[in-house]
Amino acid sequence: MEIKFIREFLEEKYYLYNRPEFIETDPVHIPHNYTNKNDIEISAFLVATISWGQRSTIIRNGLELMHLMKDSPYDFIINFGKNDLEMFDNFRHRTFQPEDCKFFLLSLQNIYKNHDGLQNLFEDPVIKGGSVKDSLINFRKVFFEIPHPVRTRKHISSVEKGASAKRLNMFLRWMVRPDRSGIDFGIWKGILPKDLFLPLDVHTGNVSRKLGILTRKQNDWKSVEEVTSSLRKIDPADPVKYDYALFGLGIYEKF
């Protein structure tokens, strides 16, 4: 398809699906329950982490996780002690088990107490001249710098090993993109929307291939780079806004 047609088509679908009513049926509505920046980013990160499978299940388990944290994610992360982790003995989401959940909380505590929080950890490589890919690599390194279960490493994607890092890229989209409809938060300013990568999954991948903006068959990091490069030709300033259009076309229209 010609780039002009693809741009017009995706713009139409972007305005169709990028609506406030989208929030209630999507995991992003959980961080929208908070107004404090640290509460928003911690809840968003944890919900993004478990965002695979049925969205209703993701939302139910995400709300349960917030309830276990007394609905004050930042205060909990900063102040919890070892005994408090017993509350998470029964929390699980598919292959994300209590052991994984407890380590995530411990790592977040380390990040907020010793690395000035998630925002600093992701933005610092970009501010120093690197890319968002460098941020993803740096984040994973720091996240696992404290003793951890080997099994838990699978829950933070490694772009160095070729993973698409869909959930991390979705989390960054939430944090970085200023959005006129108020779905994405746009509360991090050290990374620009133009530098983000598409949160590639089976739906956005399949639609992208049908549109001809992705040729690679695997949903891996090389595909993320290819399809994001195509989207940057359509909207250089905000390429991943089309995540809504691509996802909506796949989920709702079976495009």
Secondary structure as GFF3:
##gff-version 3
##sequence-region A 1 255
A	DSSP	alpha_helix	3	17	.	.	.	ID=ss1
A	DSSP	three_ten_helix	20	25	.	.	.	ID=ss2
A	DSSP	three_ten_helix	27	29	.	.	.	ID=ss3
A	DSSP	three_ten_helix	31	33	.	.	.	ID=ss4
A	DSSP	alpha_helix	37	49	.	.	.	ID=ss5
A	DSSP	alpha_helix	55	68	.	.	.	ID=ss6
A	DSSP	alpha_helix	73	79	.	.	.	ID=ss7
A	DSSP	three_ten_helix	82	88	.	.	.	ID=ss8
A	DSSP	alpha_helix	98	114	.	.	.	ID=ss9
A	DSSP	alpha_helix	117	127	.	.	.	ID=ss10
A	DSSP	alpha_helix	132	143	.	.	.	ID=ss11
A	DSSP	three_ten_helix	150	155	.	.	.	ID=ss12
A	DSSP	three_ten_helix	159	161	.	.	.	ID=ss13
A	DSSP	alpha_helix	166	176	.	.	.	ID=ss14
A	DSSP	three_ten_helix	193	195	.	.	.	ID=ss15
A	DSSP	alpha_helix	202	211	.	.	.	ID=ss16
A	DSSP	alpha_helix	221	234	.	.	.	ID=ss17
A	DSSP	three_ten_helix	239	242	.	.	.	ID=ss18
A	DSSP	alpha_helix	243	251	.	.	.	ID=ss19
###
